[in-house]
Every structure is written in C-alpha cells, then in structure tokens.
C-alpha cells in the first residue's frame, strides 16, 4: 500500500529531470516510509539499490559488489560477483556506470555503512568532487538514525558537508493524511488510534478497523509478540547507547512531570544533570521544549512529541511485569479510564493541523506565522490560565482556540472563558475565537456564536467532512 508522499516524489522527480549529478539526502525516523518513497521513485529507472546492514565492512562490501554486478549482468547469478578491493573502488565503479546515462545509486541505511567503514564519507567526498561535473549519477543517501544523519552529513565538520544537492526529511503523516490507513474505523476511533501511534504507516496498519478499541490495544500493544510492544525501547537503543536514564526521563514526562525540577525529582537527578538528557531527547525529536507562544515569562515545559512514545510510556511500560505474565486487565483499565484525558493534547494537535490545512487551502480569513499554546497567570482570579491554540502573526494573536475532547456538548461558559483569557495576551482587534468540540455545541453556545462574527464553532465531524472533501 502506497499512500501520499506526493511532495517528496515531486522533489525527487524534479531533481532527476535536471539530468545532472545529484546527491539528495533522505532521512527520517524508522518506519516512516523512506524506503517506500525511494522504491516508488525508482520503479521505472535504472537503479543500483544497496541496503547496508549492521555488520562488518567485509559483509557490506560483498553485498555492494553483488548489487553492482547484478545491475550490469541482470541475468547472471549475483553470487558469482567478484569482490571489489575496497569501498572506494566500488563507489568509483558506480560513478562510471553513469558516464553516458542517468543511473540512480541508492545507499540505504547509510549510517550502518559509515559505522562499519568510517572512511566511507571521505571516499564519497573525493569521488563527488572529482565527478560531479562529468557524471550523471543520481546518488541517494538514506538513513534512519536522526542523530547520525544530522551530525555526519549536515554538520560543517563532516566530509560530505556542502555536497548534497537536496535534503528531504520524511516526517510522519498528520492525522488527516493518516485516515486512509484506518479504513473501517469511525472518526473518533481513528483519532484515538492516531493518538496512540502517530502518523507512522506501519504502526497505523496494526489496527483492525472492525475491532473495538480494547481489542486493538490488546493486540497492538499488550501482546509481547507484537511489533509495538518493545518498539520505543528498540528505537531508543538504536539512537543512544546507554538508554536507561532516557527511559526514566520519558516515563517521568509521560506520567505528568513537565518542568525541569519536576522531571529531576522524578528521576532522582539534579536539574543540571537532566539538561543533558533533555537536549538529547529534543535532538531525537521525541521531546519538545515549549514556552508560551506570546511570552509571559513562564518556565519552559517539556512534552513527549511522539505519540507512540507518549502512549507507550504512559500505559504500557508501567504494566510490563503483568503483561508479560498474560495479565492485560490492569493496562486495559488504565487506557479505558484515562483515554479521554490522554486525548486532550492529541486533539489540540489535530485542531492545529486542521488550521494549517485550511490556511494552506486559502479558507481562512486571517493570517498567521505560527501556532502554539499560551499559559500564564490570570490576575483577575489569581490562577494559572491556558489557551490551547494561539495563531501568532508577528507579536500578536490573530486567532485563539479552545479544544474539548469530551462527550458533552461544548458550553457557552467555555467560550466566554476563552474570550476572557484572550485579553491576557496581545491580540489583534479582529482576533478570531475558535471553539473545537469532539461532539457538538449547546444551543446556547450556538446562539452566542450566531450573534458574534468573530466566533467560529468547529466540531470534529466538521473537520473530518472537510478533509474528505479535499481528497
């Protein structure tokens, strides 16, 4: 199943049409669909596709020699391929293939190769510098280790720095892009599935549209043989050698610790010590550091930005001892009793995605540069106050929103509270007020909105319907 990714494919096709040497770098977290994009792009093109493995240099050199031999001798047995003397010679042969015609040369899982043979980046640098003006090679470097790709290719100290001709970061699908993977589910069940795993295609395919939430959770997360059961731990180990402290940090944040001192207390480290670990988790895009979007002098908070990690550390990790003994009741009870609360931030994320999509299609009557949250002190009641959605243009809010993932209809009091809190930040005179509801709105709320041109009521059903109209 291949869904979406039109922008990434168009970028690669545009580069290929130039008919010159190209070195696009494709990166993104594991399972996000990088290989599927490359296979789709190269399906009708002359291609040498080499996937590095987590083994020593000789094994990888043997595999590369076979792929080069198979390209030139498609009807021969790859096992008969002669072994190149070294990687430099093998790469040189790939460049030679593209002297007279365009040839795509893919090195997938590039970090594995560079770890097996540290000289690989330097070899490629020398060959690119020598051949870029005479070769028609379309060299794709692809990798899943975000830390490696950013530090070893995009870092100015890397031999390959400045050699790439394009970079494509393949990101997870947003909720609306994820819907085709969740056919058979109702909209709310689809949102909950997205809240559990995010927009990673392979993860989304673990859900059965004809099953209940409980059965899907049990099959996808609470069965030790399922791919999601240990996925977060395995992903973390692939990026970080000593993962124990990072595991503790993620568990603390998933459990509700959001500020530096709270996390430090939960894991038993000083605030200074955890700064190192928090930066590492931010670099891996697993944790997001947030400050109020329009200021306010409040301390930064930390949130798990990856839905799979957030769900797993919240509901699976604490119950692993019982799950591994075949007892899933406690974990299921926790999920079912706290799912509405868990979905609050997920719904905020979905609402922000909806606003971005409407803005991109030209369907909004206001501009903005960014979307974020705001929190701070409300002096009128001497309490902390929050605004779920703030659309910012320059230093002012052009729209604010309240998001409620509840079965009850959205009340007028919540809308009035949003309008009152908007006065705590710098807003434009023509600011828009958005009320987002999982279900519906009270009659009083509808009447209030009808009498105020600045108010917009958007139900989750409205979002789904508008997304379907755009497909």
N, C-alpha and C positions, 0 to 999 in steps of 0.2 A: 504494500500500500504506500503510494507516494502522494502526499498532500501538501499543498502550499509551497513555500520557498521560491516563489516567482522572482523576488528581488535578487536573491543570491544567484539564481540561474541566469538572470539577465545580466548581472555584473560579469560573470564568467564568460558568457557568450559575447558580450561587448569587447572584452579583452581579446578573445580568440579572433574576432573579426579584424583586429588590427594587423594580424599577420606578421607580427614581430616577436622577438623573445619576450616572454612574460614570466614573472615569478610571483603569483598570488599566494598568500599565506592564509590558510583557512584554519580557524581554531574555535574552540568552544568546549563546554563540559562534555563528559562521556554521555552517550545515548541520545544526544541532542539531534543527530541526523546528518552529521558532516559527511560520512561515507555515502549515505543515500544521495546527497546532493551531487557529490563527485561522480558517482556511478550514473546518475541521470544525465549529467552534463556530458560524460564521455561515451555514452552508449553507442553513438554512431561515429566516433572519432578514433583515429589510430592512437592507441594508448598502451603505455607500459605502466602497469599498476603494481607497485611494490608496497606491501604492508610489512613494516618492521615488527619484530616480535621481541618480547622481553627475554632475550638470550644473549649469548656472547657474540663477538664480532664475526667469527667464522660462520656461524649459523646464518646470520643476516646476509653476509656476503654470498653464501651459497644460494640463498633464496633470491637475492637480487640478480645473480648470474642466471638463474633459471628463467626469471621474468624477461630479461633482455634477450635471452636465447629464444624463448617462446615467441617473442614479438617478431624476430627475424625469420624464425623457422616454425611457423604455426602448425605444420603437420608433423613435426618431429616430437620425440619423447623428451620432455624437459629434463628428465633425469640424465640425459646424455650431454647436458650443457657443460662446457668447460668452465672451470672456476677462474674468475678474474684474479689477478695477483693481489689487488688491493682495491679499496673503495674509490680512490682517485681514478684509477684506470676504468673502473666500471662506470662511474659518472661521466668520464670523458667519452666512453662509447655511447652513452645516452645522448650527449650533445651531438655526436657525429651522426646519429640517426636522423637528426633534424637539420641537416645542411641544405637539403633541397626541398623538403616539405615540412609542414607543421606536424609535430608529434607531441602528444601530451605525455608527460612523465610524472606520475604521482608517487610521492613518498608519504604514505600514510603512517600514522603513529611515529612521526619524526622524532619525538623525544626518546623513544626506545632505541632508535638507531644512534642518536647522538650520545646516549649514555653508554652504549656498547662500544662505540668507536668515537671518542671525544674529538678526533681530528676532522670529523665529517663537516661541521660548519666551515672550517677553514678551507677544506678541499673544494666545497661548493663555491665559496667566495672567490677563490682563484680561478675556477672554471667559468663562473659567471662573468667576472671582469674580463677574461680573455675572449669569451664567445658571444657576449650579449649583442654585439653589432653584426654578427655573421650567422648566428644560429636562429632557427625558428622554433626552438624548444619552448613548450608551454609547461614549465616546471611548477608543480603544485606541492607545497609543503603543508601537511595537515597534522594537527596534534590535539590531544585532549587535555594534556597537562597544562592548565592555565598558567601556573607559576613558571614552568619551563618556557613556554612559548613567549610569554611577555618578557622574561628576563634574558633569554638566549637569542631571541630574534629581534625584538623591538628595543632592547637595551643598546645604547650607543657604544658599549664596550664589546658587543657581540661581533664576530667576524661578518655576519650576514646583515648587520645594521646598514640600512640605506640601499640594500639590493632588491628588496621586494618591490614589485610594481603595483600591488594592491593587497589589501588585507580584508578578510571577511570574518567577522565574529558571528558565528551562528548561535543565536540566542534561543531559548525556549519559546514556544508559541504562547501568545496571550490566551486568555480564556476563550475568546470568540474564535480564534484560529484553532483551538483545541476541540471545538464541538464536533467536527466530523469524525474524530476518533471515538466519540462517546455516543454513537448512534444507538437508539433504543432506550436511552435514559431520558427521564424528564429533565427539564431545565434545572430544577433545584438539586436533583441528584448529580447532574453533570457539574454543577458548581462545586458541590461537596467533593466530587472526585478530583476536580482541578485543585481544590484546596488541599487535598492530601498529597498530590504528586507534582503539581505544577504542569508546565506545558512541554514535558518530555515525551515524545511519541511512544517509545517503548513502554514507559510507565503507564500511560493512558490506556494502552492496549491490554493491560492486566485486568481491566474492569469488564464485567459482563453486563451489558445493558438490560438484560432480562432478570437480573438478580436484585435482591434487596441490598441496602447499604450495609447491613450487618454481615451478610454473606460475602459481599465484595471485600470488606475489610478483613474478614477472616481468611479468605483465600489469598488476598494480595499481600497482607502484612503479618498475619498471625500464624502462618504455616512456615515453619523453619526451612522448608524446601523451596519456597517461592523466591523469586529473584529480588523482591523488595525487602525481604526480611533482614538482610545484612548489607543492603546496598549502600546506605550512608556511611557505614563503618568502612566498607571496602573502598569507596571513593575517597574518603579521608586518608586512608593509608597510602593510596596511590600518590597523593599530593604531599603528605607530611610523614616523615619517618617516625617521630615519636608523637603519637596521636592521643595519648591518654589525657593530657591537660586540655587539649582541644575538645575532646569528648565531654569532659566535665564542664567546660565553658558553654558548649551548646546545650547541654542538659539544663544548666542553670538559667540560661536565657529562655529556653522553651518553657521552663517552669515558672516564669514570671519576672525574673531579675532583669532589669532593663538598664540600670545605671551602673557606672564603673564600680562604685563602692558596693552596690548590691551583689554584683557578679563576684567581686573579690571575696566578700563574706561567704557566699555560697560555695566557692571552690577552695577556700582556705588559703588564699594568696593575698599579697598586698595589692593595692590599686596600681602601684608602679609596675609590678610583675605582670599583671594581666594585660597591660597595654600592648606588650609584645604579641601575646596570643590573639588579642582582638584585631591587631593590624594584619596578622596572618589570615584570619578568617575573613576579613574585609578583602584582602588581596585575592582570595579564592571565591569571592562574591557569594559567600554563604551567610555573612552577617553584614548588615547595613547600619552605619552610624547616621543618626538623624538629629537635626537641630530644627527648631521651629522655623518654618519657611520664611516668615517675615520678621525674624528676630524675636527678641523678648528677653534675652539674657539667661535663658534656662539651660540647665546642663544637658549635654548630649545624651541620647538614649540609644540603645542597641537592640536591633530586631533581627531575627533569623529571616533572611530574604528569600531563601529557597523553601518552597512549600513542602517538598519531600522531607527535608531535614527537620523542618519545624514540626510536622506531624509525627515523624518517627521518634524524635527525642521527647516529644510531649506524651505520646500514647504507647509506643512500642518498647522503647528502652527501659522504662521503669518496670515493665511486666515481663521481661525476658525470662527470668527464672521460672515463672509459672507457665509461660507459653511453651517453653522447651520441654515441659512435662505434660503437654497436651491440654493444659487448662487455659482456655481463652476467655472465660466468662468475665474476669475482672477487667481485662483490657477492653472488651466489647462494651461493658457497662460504662467505663470511663469515656469511651468515644461517644456513645449514645447520649449520655447525660451532659456532656460538655461541648457537643458539636456546634450548637448554636453560638456559644461564646467563642469557640475556636474560629468560626466562620466570620466573625466581625471584621478582623483585619483583612481577610481574604475578600470580603465583599467590598471593602474600601478600595482594594487593589483593582477589582473588576470595574467598579464605578469610575476610577481614574482612567482605566483602559478605554472605557466607553467614551469618556470625554475626549481623549486623544483621537479616537477613531472618528467621532463626529466633527472634531476640529479639522482633521485631515480631509474630510469629505466636504468641508465648507458649509456645514449645517449649524454652526453656532453663530450667535450674534455678538460675540465678544472675542477678544484676542488674549493670548497668554503665552508666556515663555516656559513655564514650568508648573508642575503640580506637586504639592506636598501637604504635610499636616502642620497644624499650629497648636501649641499648648502654652499655657502661662497662667498668671494669676488674674482672677476676676475680682477687682477691689470692691465691687458693689455687693458681693456676697462673701468676700474673703475666702474664696475657694479656688482650687485649680479648675481651669476650663480648657476644653479641647475643641478644635474644629477639624473634622475628618478630612475634608477636601478644601484646599485653597489653591485656586488658579492665580498665579502671580505674573504680572507684567511690570517690568522694572521694579519699583519698590512698593507697588500697591496691588491689592487683590481685585481681580475683575469678576471672580465668582467664588462662592463658598458653598460647601455642601455638607449635609448630614446623612449618614448611611446607617440604615437599620435592617439587620438580618434577623427579623422576628416574625412570628406568625401573626401577631396583632397588627391591625392597620396603623399606619403612621399617623400620630395625633397632631393636632394643631399646636399643642404645647411644645412639642419638639421643634416645630418650625419657628415658633416665636423665640424659643431659646437660641436657635441658630442665628436669627436676625439680631438678637441682643449681643451674642458673643462676637458677631462680625464687627461691632463697634470697638472691640478690644484691639483690632489690627487696623492698619492703614488700608482703607478700601476706596475704590473709585465711587463717585456719586451714582454711577449707573450699574453698580455691582449686581450680579445675579445670585439668587438664592436657590440652591438645588436640594430637593428632598428625595432621597433614594430609598425605596422600600422593597423588601423581599416579596411582600404580598400586595397590599393596597393602601389606600388612604381613607381616613374617616371622612364622613360627609362634611363635617365642619372644616376639615383641612382643605377639602376640595373647594368649598365656598370661599374660604380665606384666599386661596390661590387665584380663584377667578376674579377677585377684586384687587389683585396686585400684579401688575405686568412684569415685575422683577422676579416673581416666584415661578419655579419650574418643578412639577411633580413627575418623577420618573420611576415607574415600577420595574421590577426585574423582568416581568413579561414584556414590557415595552422594549427593554434592551435586547432581549432575545429576538423579538419580532423584527426590529430594525437591523439586527445582524443578519437574519435570514434574508431580508430584502436586498442586502448588499452582495449576497453570494450568487 
